[in-house]
Amino acid sequence: MSVTEVPPSTTPAPTTPLRPARIPDDGLYEGRRLLRRTPDGWRERPYEHLEIVPQAATIGAEIRGVDLTRPLSGALREEVHRALLEWKVLFFRGQHPSSAQQRAFARTWGELETNPLLERGDSEEVVRFDKGAGVPPSFENVWHTDVTFRERPAMGAVLHLREVPPSGGDTMWADMAAAYDNLPPGVRERIDDAVAEHDFLPGFRRFYGPEKLAGLQDAFPPVTHPVVRRHPETGRRMLFVNTSFTTRIVGMERAESDRLLRLLFQQAHVPEFQVRFRWQAGDVAFWDNRATQHYAVADYGDARRVAERVAIAGDRPY
C-alpha cells in the first residue's frame, strides 16, 4: 500500500536543538521555531499496512486503509501504534463504528477508563458530548489534557463524531513536546525538575452544588505531577501542565507560580505546534493524551454536535 508520508531526512537530527538568535523572557518570540516530529535517534520505517497523510508539521495524520469496525491484526496494530507515537493524533475518516466497536478498538491499547464527572453514553466507559439548543453548556473550548487531576491520567482517547453541525465544531490538538523544545533555556532549567499540583475543581466546580462537590473532592483529591513529563515509550520531554487542572507549582510563591504557569499555558496557543481537524459524521480521532493538549472549538451556536469518547487508562507520569 502506498505511503503518503514526510520522507526521512538524510541529514542526522541535531543532538542540540537549533534555536532563534533571540528569545525574550516570555518565550513568545517571532520567526522560525524548532519543529521536531520525533525524538533524536528515532528510526524511520516504512508503513506496509496503512497509508499516512500528514496534516501538520509535527502533529496529526490521517490514516487510510484501516477499518475500525473490525479487529486489528497484530501487524496492523503495531503500525497504528507507531504512527500514534510519531504523529500524536490520528484521524480515521468515515468509519461510523458502533459504540461496541469503538470500545473494542480502544481496548486494543489497554483497560478503559471511566469518568464519573461527565455524562455517560450506553456504557460506563463511554462519555457522551451532546451539544445544541436547550443543552446546558460545558466548556471543552479551553486547552487541556484529559484527567490530569488523577494519579494516572489517561494514556489516550478515541473520539467518534456521530453528528456534526453544518459548520464549525472543529477540534485542535497541540504538540507538547514541540511546546517544551521551544521554551527559552532558562525556563527549561527552572521547570525540568519542578512538580505541579493538579485539581479537578477549576474545570468542574461550576457544574456542581456544594454537597456533590464535597463528595467529589473526597474521591478526587489534588495530585502532583512533574511539570515536564518524559514520554514512557519515546523518552521525549513534554510540557505537562494545562489551564483546566494545573493550579500551582509546588514550592513557589503564589505570584511566581502564577506568572510561570501563564507562560507555560501559553505554549499550547502557538499555531506552529497545532493541528486542526474539520469533522465529518462518522470520523474518529485517536490521540496520545500523554503528549498533547486539545481544544474543542465552540463556534457552532445552537446547532447540534454529538460525540462519544472512550479513554484508555494510563500510567503515573514521571
C-alpha positions in Angstrom: 0.0 0.0 0.0 1.3 3.5 -0.8 2.5 5.7 2.0 2.0 9.4 1.7 4.4 10.4 4.4 7.1 13.0 5.0 10.3 11.3 3.8 13.0 10.9 6.4 15.7 13.5 6.2 19.2 12.4 5.0 20.7 14.9 7.5 21.2 13.5 11.0 18.9 15.1 13.6 20.7 17.6 15.8 21.5 16.4 19.3 21.2 20.1 20.5 18.0 21.8 19.2 18.6 24.8 17.0 17.0 28.0 18.4 16.3 31.5 17.2 19.0 34.0 18.0 16.8 36.0 20.3 14.3 34.5 22.8 12.5 37.0 25.0 11.8 36.1 28.6 8.1 35.3 27.9 9.1 32.7 25.4 6.8 34.1 22.7 9.3 35.1 20.1 8.8 35.8 16.3 10.3 33.8 13.5 11.3 30.2 12.9 10.6 27.6 15.5 12.1 24.2 16.1 9.7 21.6 14.8 10.8 18.1 15.5 8.2 15.4 14.9 10.1 12.6 16.5 12.9 12.5 19.2 16.5 12.4 18.3 17.6 8.9 17.2 14.1 7.8 16.2 14.4 5.2 13.3 12.0 5.9 10.5 10.5 2.8 8.9 8.0 2.4 6.0 4.4 1.5 6.7 3.3 -1.6 4.9 -0.3 -2.0 6.1 -1.7 1.6 6.1 -1.3 4.9 4.4 -0.3 8.1 6.3 -1.4 11.6 5.2 0.3 14.2 7.3 -1.9 17.2 8.4 0.7 19.4 10.0 4.5 19.6 10.6 4.8 17.7 13.9 1.3 16.6 14.8 -1.7 15.0 13.2 -2.0 12.4 10.4 -5.0 11.0 8.5 -4.8 7.2 8.4 -6.1 5.4 5.4 -6.6 1.7 4.8 -7.7 0.8 8.3 -11.3 -0.4 9.2 -12.0 0.4 12.8 -15.2 -1.7 12.8 -13.0 -4.9 12.5 -10.4 -6.3 14.9 -6.8 -5.2 14.1 -4.2 -7.8 13.2 -1.0 -7.8 15.2 1.0 -6.2 12.4 -1.6 -3.5 11.8 -1.9 -2.7 15.5 1.9 -2.3 15.6 1.8 0.2 12.7 -1.1 2.2 14.1 0.7 2.4 17.5 3.9 3.5 15.8 2.0 6.2 13.9 0.4 7.4 17.2 3.9 7.8 18.7 5.2 9.7 15.7 2.1 11.9 15.0 0.4 12.1 18.4 -3.1 12.2 17.0 -4.5 10.1 14.2 -7.7 10.7 12.1 -9.8 8.0 10.5 -12.4 9.3 8.0 -15.9 7.8 7.5 -15.6 4.9 10.0 -19.1 5.0 11.7 -18.2 2.5 14.4 -20.9 1.3 16.8 -20.3 2.0 20.4 -19.1 -1.6 21.0 -16.7 -1.4 18.0 -15.3 1.9 19.3 -14.7 0.4 22.7 -13.1 -2.7 21.2 -10.7 -0.6 19.2 -9.7 1.4 22.2 -9.2 -1.8 24.3 -6.5 -2.8 21.9 -4.4 -0.4 23.8 -5.4 -1.3 27.3 -8.1 -1.1 30.0 -10.7 1.5 29.5 -11.2 4.4 32.0 -14.4 5.6 33.4 -15.2 9.2 34.3 -18.0 9.9 36.7 -17.7 13.7 36.2 -19.1 13.5 32.7 -22.3 12.3 31.0 -22.2 8.7 30.1 -23.3 7.1 26.8 -24.6 3.5 26.5 -21.9 2.0 28.8 -19.9 3.3 31.8 -16.8 3.6 29.7 -18.4 5.9 27.1 -18.6 9.7 27.6 -21.2 11.4 25.5 -21.0 15.1 24.4 -24.4 16.2 23.1 -24.4 19.9 22.3 -27.1 22.1 20.8 -30.1 24.2 21.6 -31.5 23.6 25.0 -28.5 21.6 26.2 -26.6 23.0 29.3 -23.2 24.3 28.2 -19.9 22.7 29.1 -16.5 24.1 28.5 -14.2 21.9 26.4 -13.2 25.1 24.5 -10.1 25.5 26.6 -6.6 24.0 26.0 -6.4 20.9 28.3 -5.0 17.4 28.7 -7.7 15.0 29.9 -8.0 14.0 33.6 -4.6 15.2 34.8 -6.3 15.5 38.2 -5.9 11.7 38.5 -2.8 10.0 39.7 -2.7 8.1 36.5 -4.1 10.3 33.7 -5.4 8.6 30.6 -2.9 7.2 28.1 -5.1 8.1 25.2 -8.6 8.7 23.9 -10.8 7.6 20.9 -13.4 10.2 19.9 -16.2 9.4 17.4 -18.3 12.3 15.9 -21.8 10.9 15.4 -23.5 14.2 14.4 -21.7 17.4 13.2 -23.0 20.9 12.8 -23.4 22.5 9.4 -20.3 24.5 10.0 -17.8 24.8 12.8 -17.2 22.4 15.6 -13.5 21.6 14.7 -11.1 20.2 17.3 -7.5 21.3 17.7 -4.5 19.5 19.2 -1.2 20.9 20.3 2.2 19.0 20.4 3.5 19.5 23.9 7.0 18.1 23.0 7.3 21.0 20.5 6.0 23.3 23.1 8.8 22.2 25.5 11.5 22.3 22.8 10.8 25.9 22.1 10.9 27.3 25.6 13.8 29.6 26.5 16.7 27.6 28.0 16.4 29.5 31.3 12.7 28.5 31.6 13.5 24.9 30.8 16.1 24.9 33.6 13.6 26.2 36.1 10.9 23.6 35.2 12.9 20.4 34.4 12.7 19.1 38.0 9.6 21.1 39.1 6.4 19.5 40.3 2.9 21.0 39.9 -0.5 20.3 41.6 -3.5 19.3 39.6 -7.1 19.5 40.8 -10.5 18.9 39.1 -12.0 22.0 40.8 -11.0 24.6 38.2 -12.6 22.6 35.4 -15.7 21.2 37.1 -16.6 23.4 40.1 -19.2 25.4 38.1 -21.2 22.2 37.4 -22.0 21.0 40.9 -23.6 22.1 44.1 -21.8 22.2 47.5 -22.9 18.7 48.6 -22.0 17.0 45.4 -18.8 18.9 45.2 -17.7 17.8 48.7 -18.2 14.2 47.8 -16.2 14.6 44.6 -13.3 16.3 46.5 -13.1 13.2 48.7 -13.0 11.0 45.6 -10.5 13.1 43.7 -8.1 15.0 46.0 -5.4 17.1 44.4 -2.4 15.2 42.9 1.1 16.2 41.8 2.8 15.6 38.5 6.1 16.7 37.0 5.9 20.0 35.1 8.0 18.3 32.4 7.0 14.7 31.7 9.0 12.1 29.9 7.1 10.0 27.4 7.2 6.4 28.7 7.7 5.0 25.2 9.8 7.5 23.3 11.6 9.1 26.3 10.9 12.6 24.9 10.4 15.5 27.3 7.0 17.2 27.1 5.3 20.1 28.9 2.7 18.6 31.2 0.6 21.5 32.7 -2.8 22.7 31.5 -5.3 25.5 32.3 -8.1 23.2 33.2 -6.4 21.3 36.1 -3.0 22.7 37.0 -3.3 25.0 40.0 0.3 25.8 41.2 3.9 24.8 41.1 4.9 23.3 44.3 7.5 25.2 46.4 7.0 28.5 44.7 5.3 31.7 46.0 1.9 32.0 44.5 2.7 35.1 42.4 5.8 33.5 40.9 4.0 30.2 40.3 1.1 32.1 38.5 3.5 34.0 36.3 5.4 30.9 35.3 2.2 28.9 34.7 0.8 31.6 32.5 3.9 31.4 30.3 3.7 27.6 30.1 0.0 27.6 29.4 0.6 30.0 26.5 2.8 27.5 24.6 -0.3 25.4 23.6 -1.6 28.5 21.7 1.3 28.6 19.2 -0.2 27.7 15.8 3.1 26.0 14.6 2.6 23.4 17.4 -1.0 22.6 16.4 -3.2 20.7 14.0 -6.9 21.5 13.4 -9.4 18.8 12.2 -12.7 19.5 10.5 -15.0 16.7 11.3 -17.5 14.8 9.2 -20.1 12.5 10.6 -18.5 9.1 11.3 -14.9 10.3 11.7 -12.8 9.1 14.5 -9.7 10.6 16.2 -7.3 8.7 18.4 -4.8 10.8 20.4 -1.9 10.3 22.8 -3.1 12.1 25.9 0.4 12.0 27.3 1.9 14.1 24.5 -0.9 16.5 23.6 -3.5 19.1 24.7 -6.7 19.6 22.8 -9.4 22.3 22.3 -13.0 21.8 21.1 -13.9 24.9 19.1 -17.4 26.1 20.2 -18.3 28.2 17.1 -21.5 26.4 16.0 -24.1 28.3 18.0 -27.3 26.2 18.7 -26.5 23.6 16.0 -26.3 20.0 17.2 -22.9 18.3 17.7 -22.8 14.8 19.1 -19.6 13.0 20.0 -18.7 9.9 22.1 -15.4 9.3 23.7 -13.7 6.4 25.3 -10.4 6.8 27.2 -7.6 4.3 27.8 -6.2 4.1 31.3 -2.6 5.4 31.7 0.4 5.3 34.0 1.7 7.7 36.5 3.8 10.5 34.9 7.5 10.7 35.7 
